[in-house]
Amino acid sequence: MSAHLFIICAEVFSRLIEVAEEEGRLKGIAVARGVPRVSHLLFVDDSLIFPHATMEVTECIKEVLGTYKRMLGQQINLHKLDILLSAGIPLETRFPVVALLEVQEVEKFDKYLDLPIVVGRSKKDVFQIIRDRVWQKVLRWKEKLLLQAGKHTLIMEVLQAIISYAMSSFHLPESLIKEFESVFAEFLWSSPTRGRSTGWRGVECVRAKGMIGSISRTCGVSI
C-alpha cells in the first residue's frame, strides 16, 4: 500500500471514530481532570482505541470496524487485534466484550517499538530493556580488537541512537544515565591486550578536554 493511500485509510478510520463520538456513542479517556478526552491514537501503522468496557460501546466499535471494511473494501485481520481490559472490570463484562469483538485478550503490553509502555515507581527496573541492549552491544564489541577511533564511532552512531531514542519519550533516571556514562568510559579506554582500563582520574581529565562521551538530556551522547 502506498503512503498516500495508507494515510487516506487512516483518516477514514479516524473520522468514523470521531463521528461516533459526536453522536455520543463513544467516549474516550481523560488522563486528568479538565483535559480533553482521547478516544484513539494513530501511530505509524498501529491504531489504539480507548473506549469504555460496556456492551453498548463494544457494539459501536464493532460497527465502526464493519463500516470501515465496507467503505474501503479491506479485510481486518482479527489475529492482529488485541484488547487490554482494566483489572477492575468484572468477569461477567469481560467475556461478552471479548467475544463480541472476536479478538484476543492480553494481560499487559510490556513494550511498544522496543520501549516500555507502563512506567511505575521503579523506573530503573523498567528500563532494563535499554540497559540490556547497550550491554549486549558493548560485550560483543569488547571481543574484537578495535581502535579508539572505531570505538568513538560505535558510541556515537550505535549507542547514542539507542539512548537518544529512549530519551525522546522518557525521562531516564539519573542513576541509569551515570551507569551508561561509566559503561561508555570503560569501553572507550579498555584494552583486550592489557585487560584493564584507564583509571577514573585519567578518564575524568580527558572528559574535561572533550574526548570522552557524556549523556545530555537534550542532545543524547556527546563526545
Backbone as JSON, one array per atom type, in Angstrom:
{
  "sequence": "MSAHLFIICAEVFSRLIEVAEEEGRLKGIAVARGVPRVSHLLFVDDSLIFPHATMEVTECIKEVLGTYKRMLGQQINLHKLDILLSAGIPLETRFPVVALLEVQEVEKFDKYLDLPIVVGRSKKDVFQIIRDRVWQKVLRWKEKLLLQAGKHTLIMEVLQAIISYAMSSFHLPESLIKEFESVFAEFLWSSPTRGRSTGWRGVECVRAKGMIGSISRTCGVSI",
  "N": [[0.85, -1.18, 0.0], [0.57, 2.19, -0.9], [2.04, 5.19, 0.5], [0.37, 7.45, 0.47], [-2.17, 6.33, 0.05], [-2.36, 4.81, 2.34], [-2.47, 6.82, 4.31], [-4.91, 7.98, 3.65], [-6.69, 5.88, 4.26], [-6.25, 5.68, 7.01], [-7.22, 8.16, 7.82], [-9.92, 7.91, 7.2], [-10.69, 5.89, 8.99], [-10.16, 7.19, 11.43], [-11.96, 9.31, 11.25], [-14.43, 7.98, 11.31], [-14.49, 7.1, 13.95], [-14.54, 9.58, 15.23], [-17.04, 10.52, 14.42], [-18.71, 8.73, 15.76], [-18.14, 9.58, 18.33], [-19.18, 12.2, 18.27], [-21.84, 11.6, 18.06], [-22.32, 10.67, 20.54], [-22.03, 8.02, 21.23], [-19.64, 6.94, 21.79], [-17.01, 7.37, 24.01], [-13.93, 8.79, 25.02], [-10.95, 8.52, 27.05], [-9.79, 10.38, 29.9], [-6.82, 11.7, 31.04], [-6.47, 13.32, 33.16], [-8.21, 15.63, 35.31], [-10.3, 18.01, 33.75], [-9.07, 18.02, 31.25], [-8.94, 17.44, 27.67], [-10.68, 14.61, 26.33], [-9.36, 11.51, 25.14], [-9.94, 9.47, 22.49], [-8.81, 7.82, 20.58], [-5.67, 6.88, 19.1], [-3.35, 7.26, 16.48], [-0.52, 5.79, 15.26], [2.25, 5.41, 13.3], [1.72, 2.43, 11.71], [-0.18, 1.52, 13.42], [-3.18, 1.4, 15.36], [-4.77, 2.69, 18.14], [-7.39, 2.35, 20.37], [-9.38, 3.82, 22.88], [-11.78, 2.95, 24.6], [-14.75, 2.71, 26.74], [-15.48, -0.17, 28.69], [-18.12, -1.44, 27.94], [-21.09, -3.11, 26.79], [-22.6, -1.62, 24.98], [-20.76, 0.29, 23.99], [-18.89, -1.44, 22.94], [-20.36, -2.66, 20.87], [-20.6, -0.42, 19.28], [-17.94, 0.01, 18.47], [-17.57, -2.34, 17.03], [-19.34, -1.85, 14.97], [-18.12, 0.39, 13.78], [-15.74, -0.77, 12.81], [-16.86, -2.56, 10.97], [-18.1, -0.78, 9.16], [-15.87, 0.59, 8.2], [-14.57, -1.5, 6.88], [-16.41, -2.11, 4.85], [-16.53, 0.31, 3.41], [-13.93, 0.72, 2.38], [-13.29, -1.68, 1.32], [-11.55, -3.45, 2.51], [-10.1, -6.18, 4.3], [-10.16, -7.04, 7.73], [-7.7, -8.14, 9.81], [-8.23, -10.13, 12.36], [-6.52, -11.51, 13.97], [-4.43, -9.87, 14.49], [-5.36, -8.05, 16.23], [-5.61, -6.88, 19.51], [-6.89, -6.79, 22.85], [-6.88, -4.96, 25.81], [-8.0, -5.05, 29.0], [-9.09, -3.23, 31.88], [-8.09, -3.99, 35.26], [-10.15, -3.85, 37.1], [-12.53, -4.52, 35.87], [-15.34, -6.57, 35.87], [-15.73, -10.19, 35.54], [-18.09, -10.97, 34.31], [-18.49, -8.99, 32.51], [-16.18, -8.84, 31.01], [-15.91, -11.23, 29.42], [-18.2, -11.2, 27.55], [-17.55, -8.83, 26.11], [-15.05, -9.37, 24.91], [-15.78, -11.6, 23.4], [-17.65, -10.52, 21.63], [-16.15, -8.74, 20.06], [-14.39, -10.51, 18.98], [-11.62, -10.84, 19.36], [-8.28, -11.21, 20.69], [-7.63, -11.34, 24.14], [-5.27, -9.69, 26.15], [-3.02, -9.71, 28.94], [-1.21, -7.69, 29.56], [0.69, -5.06, 27.99], [3.94, -5.22, 27.39], [5.95, -3.76, 26.04], [6.34, -1.29, 23.44], [7.35, -0.7, 20.22], [9.94, -1.35, 21.05], [10.17, -0.01, 23.46], [9.28, 0.48, 26.9], [5.85, 0.41, 27.95], [4.28, 0.94, 30.24], [5.31, 2.72, 33.01], [6.33, 2.41, 36.2], [6.9, 3.05, 39.71], [9.5, 2.11, 40.14], [11.63, 2.98, 38.08], [14.14, 2.34, 37.18], [14.23, -0.45, 37.03], [12.32, -0.89, 35.06], [13.5, 0.14, 32.78], [15.3, -1.78, 32.13], [15.35, -3.05, 29.73], [16.54, -1.26, 27.91], [19.04, -1.02, 29.1], [19.99, -3.65, 28.82], [20.19, -3.88, 26.04], [22.23, -2.04, 25.43], [24.35, -3.16, 26.88], [24.65, -5.66, 25.62], [25.56, -4.9, 23.1], [28.02, -3.66, 23.78], [29.45, -5.75, 25.06], [29.73, -7.52, 22.96], [31.32, -6.04, 21.22], [33.62, -5.79, 22.73], [34.99, -8.13, 22.38], [36.4, -7.86, 20.12], [39.26, -6.52, 18.4], [39.54, -3.28, 18.49], [40.24, -0.04, 17.29], [40.68, 3.11, 19.02], [39.43, 5.17, 17.65], [37.54, 3.76, 16.21], [35.94, 2.84, 18.3], [34.94, 5.26, 19.22], [33.29, 5.9, 17.05], [31.39, 3.82, 17.14], [30.18, 4.32, 19.63], [29.03, 6.84, 19.13], [27.39, 6.42, 16.85], [25.86, 4.1, 17.26], [25.3, 3.38, 20.07], [24.5, 5.91, 20.94], [22.21, 6.28, 19.38], [20.46, 4.35, 20.44], [20.06, 5.23, 23.11], [19.26, 7.91, 22.78], [16.88, 7.56, 21.41], [15.28, 6.39, 23.37], [15.28, 8.47, 25.24], [13.85, 10.37, 23.93], [11.25, 9.86, 24.52], [11.06, 9.27, 27.24], [11.95, 10.27, 30.57], [14.87, 9.51, 31.63], [16.18, 7.83, 34.53], [18.53, 9.42, 36.72], [20.5, 7.82, 37.82], [20.67, 5.74, 35.99], [21.62, 7.04, 33.74], [24.17, 7.8, 34.63], [25.23, 5.27, 34.89], [25.34, 4.44, 32.22], [27.21, 6.28, 31.25], [29.46, 5.42, 32.64], [29.77, 2.88, 31.52], [30.33, 3.56, 28.85], [32.75, 4.93, 29.16], [34.44, 2.94, 30.2], [34.4, 1.11, 28.09], [35.51, 2.67, 26.05], [38.14, 3.16, 26.85], [39.22, 0.75, 27.56], [41.35, -2.12, 27.02], [41.76, -5.07, 25.28], [44.16, -6.4, 25.25], [45.69, -5.46, 27.39], [43.93, -5.88, 29.43], [42.81, -4.23, 31.33], [41.4, -1.01, 32.14], [41.87, 2.55, 31.6], [42.55, 4.52, 34.47], [40.05, 6.09, 36.62], [40.67, 8.71, 37.29], [42.27, 9.59, 35.22], [40.4, 9.31, 33.19], [38.43, 11.2, 33.84], [39.95, 13.47, 33.42], [40.39, 13.5, 30.63], [37.8, 13.66, 29.81], [37.13, 16.24, 30.52], [38.54, 17.53, 28.59], [37.01, 17.1, 26.45], [37.06, 14.63, 25.14], [35.8, 12.29, 25.76], [32.67, 10.51, 25.99], [29.64, 11.96, 27.2], [26.38, 11.98, 28.62], [23.67, 13.9, 27.66], [20.58, 15.39, 28.56], [19.29, 16.72, 26.6], [20.56, 16.44, 24.14], [21.44, 13.86, 23.9], [24.16, 11.63, 23.54], [27.36, 13.01, 23.85], [30.53, 13.58, 22.51]],
  "CA": [[0.0, 0.0, 0.0], [1.36, 3.41, -0.97], [1.94, 6.04, 1.69], [-0.81, 8.32, 0.35], [-3.37, 5.51, 0.25], [-2.38, 4.43, 3.75], [-2.94, 7.99, 5.06], [-6.35, 8.13, 3.39], [-7.38, 4.85, 5.03], [-6.16, 6.06, 8.42], [-8.12, 9.3, 8.03], [-11.29, 7.4, 7.18], [-10.91, 5.19, 10.27], [-10.21, 8.2, 12.48], [-13.19, 10.08, 11.12], [-15.54, 7.14, 11.76], [-14.5, 7.15, 15.41], [-14.97, 10.92, 15.62], [-18.49, 10.6, 14.21], [-19.32, 8.01, 16.88], [-18.02, 10.47, 19.49], [-20.13, 13.3, 18.12], [-23.19, 11.07, 18.3], [-22.43, 10.3, 21.94], [-21.99, 6.57, 21.41], [-18.27, 6.55, 22.14], [-16.29, 8.36, 24.8], [-12.55, 8.41, 25.27], [-10.49, 8.59, 28.43], [-9.11, 11.6, 30.28], [-5.7, 11.37, 31.92], [-6.55, 14.2, 34.33], [-9.44, 16.42, 35.32], [-10.29, 19.25, 32.98], [-8.33, 17.91, 29.99], [-9.75, 16.79, 26.63], [-10.68, 13.15, 26.3], [-8.69, 10.89, 24.0], [-10.67, 8.27, 22.09], [-7.96, 6.95, 19.78], [-4.38, 7.39, 18.65], [-2.8, 6.6, 15.3], [0.93, 5.93, 15.26], [2.81, 4.58, 12.24], [0.65, 1.61, 11.14], [-0.95, 0.99, 14.53], [-4.32, 2.2, 15.82], [-5.12, 2.4, 19.52], [-8.7, 2.89, 20.74], [-9.52, 3.85, 24.34], [-13.21, 3.04, 24.92], [-15.22, 2.13, 27.99], [-15.78, -1.59, 28.51], [-19.55, -1.75, 28.04], [-21.58, -3.77, 25.59], [-23.02, -0.59, 24.02], [-19.56, 0.84, 23.35], [-18.29, -2.52, 22.15], [-21.15, -2.77, 19.65], [-20.26, 0.75, 18.47], [-16.63, -0.25, 17.85], [-17.8, -3.38, 16.04], [-19.98, -1.19, 13.83], [-17.1, 1.22, 13.12], [-14.87, -1.65, 12.05], [-17.62, -3.07, 9.83], [-18.27, 0.31, 8.2], [-14.56, 0.81, 7.59], [-14.3, -2.62, 5.97], [-17.29, -1.99, 3.68], [-16.21, 1.51, 2.64], [-12.64, 0.63, 1.7], [-13.11, -3.0, 0.73], [-10.41, -4.11, 3.14], [-10.37, -7.18, 5.32], [-9.5, -6.77, 9.01], [-7.08, -9.35, 10.38], [-8.54, -10.16, 13.78], [-5.39, -12.09, 14.7], [-3.51, -8.79, 14.83], [-6.05, -7.15, 17.15], [-5.55, -7.28, 20.92], [-7.66, -5.94, 23.75], [-6.38, -4.92, 27.18], [-9.06, -4.56, 29.87], [-8.65, -2.84, 33.22], [-8.2, -5.06, 36.24], [-11.39, -3.73, 37.86], [-13.7, -4.92, 35.09], [-15.76, -7.92, 36.32], [-15.68, -11.26, 34.54], [-19.34, -11.03, 33.54], [-18.4, -7.98, 31.45], [-15.0, -9.11, 30.18], [-16.14, -12.29, 28.44], [-19.03, -10.76, 26.42], [-16.86, -7.81, 25.31], [-14.04, -10.05, 24.09], [-16.46, -12.48, 22.45], [-18.31, -9.72, 20.6], [-15.14, -8.2, 19.16], [-13.68, -11.64, 18.38], [-10.19, -10.55, 19.41], [-7.56, -11.87, 21.77], [-7.38, -10.51, 25.31], [-3.92, -9.8, 26.7], [-2.94, -9.22, 30.32], [-0.46, -6.44, 29.58], [1.61, -4.78, 26.89], [5.22, -4.93, 28.02], [6.67, -2.7, 25.34], [5.86, -0.9, 22.12], [8.51, -0.19, 19.47], [11.13, -1.61, 21.88], [10.18, 0.84, 24.65], [8.23, 0.08, 27.84], [4.61, 1.17, 27.85], [3.9, 1.37, 31.59], [6.47, 3.01, 33.86], [5.88, 2.57, 37.58], [7.8, 3.77, 40.61], [10.87, 1.64, 39.94], [11.95, 3.23, 36.68], [15.39, 1.68, 36.82], [13.92, -1.82, 36.64], [11.56, -0.87, 33.82], [14.4, 0.43, 31.67], [16.25, -2.87, 31.98], [15.4, -3.37, 28.3], [17.54, -0.4, 27.3], [20.34, -1.39, 29.67], [20.4, -4.91, 28.22], [20.59, -3.65, 24.65], [23.54, -1.39, 25.44], [25.35, -4.12, 27.36], [24.86, -6.67, 24.59], [26.42, -4.3, 22.08], [29.37, -3.43, 24.31], [30.11, -7.03, 25.3], [30.1, -8.11, 21.67], [32.42, -5.26, 20.66], [34.83, -5.99, 23.52], [35.68, -9.31, 21.91], [37.13, -7.51, 18.9], [40.35, -5.56, 18.53], [39.07, -2.04, 17.88], [40.97, 1.18, 17.59], [39.87, 4.06, 19.78], [38.59, 5.9, 16.71], [36.39, 2.91, 15.92], [35.06, 2.85, 19.47], [34.23, 6.56, 19.18], [32.23, 5.82, 16.05], [30.34, 2.93, 17.63], [29.44, 5.03, 20.68], [28.25, 7.93, 18.56], [26.42, 6.01, 15.83], [25.0, 2.99, 17.68], [24.82, 3.55, 21.44], [23.78, 7.17, 21.02], [20.88, 6.11, 18.79], [19.63, 3.58, 21.38], [19.7, 6.04, 24.28], [18.51, 9.1, 22.35], [15.53, 7.11, 21.06], [14.54, 6.23, 24.63], [15.15, 9.77, 25.9], [12.86, 11.18, 23.21], [9.93, 9.56, 25.08], [11.08, 9.09, 28.68], [12.94, 10.95, 31.39], [15.63, 8.41, 32.22], [16.71, 8.11, 35.86], [19.91, 9.92, 36.75], [21.4, 6.7, 38.11], [20.86, 4.98, 34.76], [22.48, 7.84, 32.88], [25.54, 7.66, 35.13], [25.67, 3.91, 34.57], [25.71, 4.43, 30.81], [28.46, 7.02, 31.11], [30.52, 4.55, 33.13], [29.96, 1.82, 30.53], [30.99, 4.15, 27.69], [34.13, 5.23, 29.52], [35.18, 1.69, 30.34], [34.55, 0.54, 26.75], [36.37, 3.52, 25.23], [39.53, 3.14, 27.28], [39.69, -0.6, 27.86], [42.18, -2.77, 26.0], [41.74, -6.53, 25.49], [45.52, -6.92, 25.43], [46.14, -5.13, 28.74], [42.99, -6.47, 30.37], [42.28, -3.25, 32.27], [41.13, 0.27, 31.5], [42.48, 3.73, 32.18], [41.98, 4.88, 35.76], [38.99, 7.09, 36.56], [41.22, 10.06, 37.36], [42.64, 9.93, 33.86], [39.18, 9.43, 32.39], [37.81, 12.49, 34.12], [40.77, 14.51, 32.81], [40.16, 13.58, 29.2], [36.42, 14.13, 29.6], [37.18, 17.7, 30.6], [39.08, 18.02, 27.32], [36.03, 16.83, 25.39], [37.44, 13.44, 24.38], [35.01, 11.12, 26.13], [31.25, 10.79, 25.88], [28.77, 12.19, 28.34], [25.0, 11.96, 28.17], [22.9, 15.1, 27.95], [19.14, 15.13, 28.43], [18.77, 17.45, 25.45], [21.17, 16.07, 22.87], [21.93, 12.5, 23.9], [25.56, 11.41, 23.88], [28.3, 13.93, 23.24], [31.92, 13.15, 22.64]],
  "C": [[0.89, 1.24, 0.0], [1.12, 4.27, 0.26], [0.69, 6.92, 1.64], [-2.09, 7.53, 0.6], [-3.49, 5.09, 1.71], [-2.9, 5.59, 4.6], [-4.44, 8.19, 4.88], [-7.15, 7.12, 4.22], [-7.38, 5.18, 6.52], [-7.1, 7.22, 8.74], [-9.58, 8.85, 8.05], [-11.61, 6.72, 8.51], [-11.03, 6.19, 11.42], [-11.51, 8.98, 12.45], [-14.41, 9.28, 11.56], [-15.64, 7.13, 13.28], [-14.97, 8.51, 15.91], [-16.48, 11.1, 15.45], [-19.21, 9.89, 15.35], [-19.23, 8.83, 18.16], [-19.04, 11.59, 19.43], [-21.55, 12.84, 18.37], [-23.39, 10.62, 19.73], [-22.38, 8.81, 22.21], [-20.62, 6.08, 21.88], [-17.61, 7.69, 22.89], [-14.87, 7.86, 25.05], [-12.23, 8.47, 26.75], [-9.79, 9.92, 28.66], [-8.02, 11.25, 31.29], [-5.69, 12.24, 33.18], [-7.85, 14.99, 34.23], [-9.26, 17.69, 34.49], [-9.52, 19.19, 31.68], [-9.2, 17.21, 28.96], [-9.62, 15.27, 26.7], [-9.99, 12.65, 25.02], [-9.41, 9.58, 23.69], [-9.8, 7.29, 21.31], [-6.67, 7.67, 19.42], [-3.93, 6.58, 17.45], [-1.29, 6.86, 15.29], [1.53, 4.91, 14.31], [1.67, 3.76, 11.62], [-0.2, 0.97, 12.22], [-2.06, 1.96, 14.92], [-4.67, 1.75, 17.23], [-6.43, 3.11, 19.85], [-8.85, 2.77, 22.25], [-10.99, 4.02, 24.71], [-13.5, 2.56, 26.34], [-15.69, 0.69, 27.72], [-17.25, -1.86, 28.83], [-19.99, -2.38, 26.73], [-22.01, -2.75, 24.54], [-21.83, -0.03, 23.26], [-18.9, -0.21, 22.47], [-19.03, -2.72, 20.83], [-20.86, -1.6, 18.71], [-18.93, 0.53, 17.75], [-16.76, -1.31, 16.76], [-18.43, -2.78, 14.78], [-18.99, -0.33, 13.06], [-16.18, 0.36, 12.27], [-15.58, -2.22, 10.82], [-17.81, -2.02, 8.76], [-16.96, 0.59, 7.46], [-14.25, -0.28, 6.56], [-15.14, -2.5, 4.7], [-16.9, -0.81, 2.8], [-14.95, 1.35, 1.81], [-12.38, -0.73, 1.07], [-11.92, -3.75, 1.28], [-10.88, -5.14, 4.16], [-9.57, -6.84, 6.59], [-8.99, -8.08, 9.58], [-7.28, -9.34, 11.89], [-7.41, -10.76, 14.61], [-4.37, -11.03, 15.13], [-4.14, -7.77, 15.78], [-5.98, -7.72, 18.56], [-6.37, -6.3, 21.74], [-7.09, -6.08, 25.16], [-7.45, -4.27, 28.05], [-8.5, -4.23, 31.24], [-8.91, -3.97, 34.21], [-9.52, -5.02, 37.0], [-12.64, -4.15, 37.12], [-14.1, -6.34, 35.48], [-15.77, -8.91, 35.17], [-16.95, -11.3, 33.7], [-19.39, -9.97, 32.45], [-17.27, -8.3, 30.49], [-15.3, -10.12, 29.07], [-17.05, -11.85, 27.29], [-18.34, -9.73, 25.52], [-15.85, -8.45, 24.37], [-14.7, -10.91, 23.03], [-17.11, -11.69, 21.32], [-17.3, -9.18, 19.59], [-14.36, -9.29, 18.44], [-12.18, -11.39, 18.28], [-9.58, -11.26, 20.61], [-7.34, -10.89, 22.92], [-5.97, -10.76, 25.83], [-3.92, -9.2, 28.1], [-2.22, -7.89, 30.41], [0.34, -6.3, 28.3], [2.93, -4.37, 27.5], [5.92, -3.75, 27.35], [6.05, -2.45, 23.97], [7.01, -0.2, 21.4], [9.77, -0.23, 20.34], [11.25, -0.68, 23.08], [9.06, 0.38, 25.58], [7.01, 0.98, 27.73], [4.23, 1.76, 29.21], [5.16, 1.54, 32.42], [5.96, 3.27, 35.27], [6.88, 3.34, 38.42], [9.26, 3.39, 40.38], [11.24, 1.78, 38.47], [13.22, 2.5, 36.25], [15.15, 0.25, 36.38], [13.18, -1.87, 35.31], [12.48, -0.69, 32.62], [15.52, -0.6, 31.55], [16.41, -3.26, 30.52], [16.49, -2.56, 27.62], [18.93, -0.76, 27.8], [20.86, -2.67, 29.02], [20.88, -4.72, 26.79], [21.97, -3.02, 24.57], [24.62, -2.38, 25.84], [25.65, -5.18, 26.31], [25.76, -6.15, 23.48], [27.85, -4.19, 22.57], [30.1, -4.75, 24.5], [30.54, -7.69, 23.99], [31.28, -7.36, 21.05], [33.73, -5.49, 21.42], [35.63, -7.19, 23.05], [36.53, -9.03, 20.68], [38.23, -6.5, 19.21], [39.96, -4.3, 17.77], [39.98, -0.89, 18.26], [40.05, 2.14, 18.33], [38.96, 4.88, 18.86], [37.35, 5.08, 16.34], [35.42, 2.85, 17.07], [34.28, 4.15, 19.55], [33.04, 6.48, 18.23], [31.08, 4.95, 16.52], [29.51, 3.6, 18.72], [28.52, 6.07, 20.09], [27.1, 7.43, 17.69], [25.45, 4.94, 16.32], [24.43, 3.22, 19.08], [24.04, 4.84, 21.61], [22.36, 7.03, 20.49], [19.95, 5.38, 19.75], [19.14, 4.46, 22.51], [18.89, 7.27, 23.88], [17.07, 8.75, 21.99], [14.68, 6.96, 22.32], [14.29, 7.58, 25.29], [14.18, 10.7, 25.17], [11.45, 10.97, 23.77], [9.91, 9.53, 26.59], [12.18, 9.94, 29.32], [13.71, 9.87, 32.14], [16.15, 8.79, 33.6], [18.17, 8.53, 35.8], [20.9, 8.78, 37.0], [21.67, 5.88, 36.86], [21.76, 5.73, 33.8], [23.94, 7.73, 33.32], [26.09, 6.27, 34.84], [26.1, 3.82, 33.12], [27.03, 5.16, 30.58], [29.64, 6.18, 31.57], [30.82, 3.45, 32.12], [30.7, 2.36, 29.32], [32.46, 4.4, 27.97], [34.98, 3.97, 29.58], [35.42, 1.06, 28.97], [35.54, 1.34, 25.92], [37.84, 3.33, 25.57], [40.06, 1.75, 27.6], [40.5, -1.16, 26.7], [42.18, -4.27, 26.26], [43.12, -7.1, 25.7], [46.03, -6.65, 26.83], [45.2, -5.7, 29.8], [42.45, -5.5, 31.4], [42.18, -1.91, 31.56], [41.85, 1.38, 32.22], [41.8, 4.09, 33.49], [40.96, 6.0, 35.63], [39.55, 8.51, 36.63], [41.61, 10.51, 35.95], [41.44, 10.11, 32.97], [38.52, 10.77, 32.6], [38.6, 13.62, 33.49], [40.49, 14.63, 31.32], [38.72, 13.97, 28.9], [36.39, 15.65, 29.62], [37.71, 18.31, 29.31], [38.14, 17.7, 26.15], [36.31, 15.59, 24.58], [36.58, 12.23, 24.7], [33.54, 11.5, 26.18], [30.59, 11.06, 27.21], [27.36, 12.35, 27.82], [24.3, 13.23, 28.61], [21.43, 14.8, 27.73], [18.57, 15.82, 27.19], [19.33, 16.94, 24.12], [21.73, 14.68, 22.86], [23.38, 12.41, 24.3], [26.44, 12.4, 23.15], [29.71, 13.46, 23.5], [32.83, 14.32, 22.24]]
}
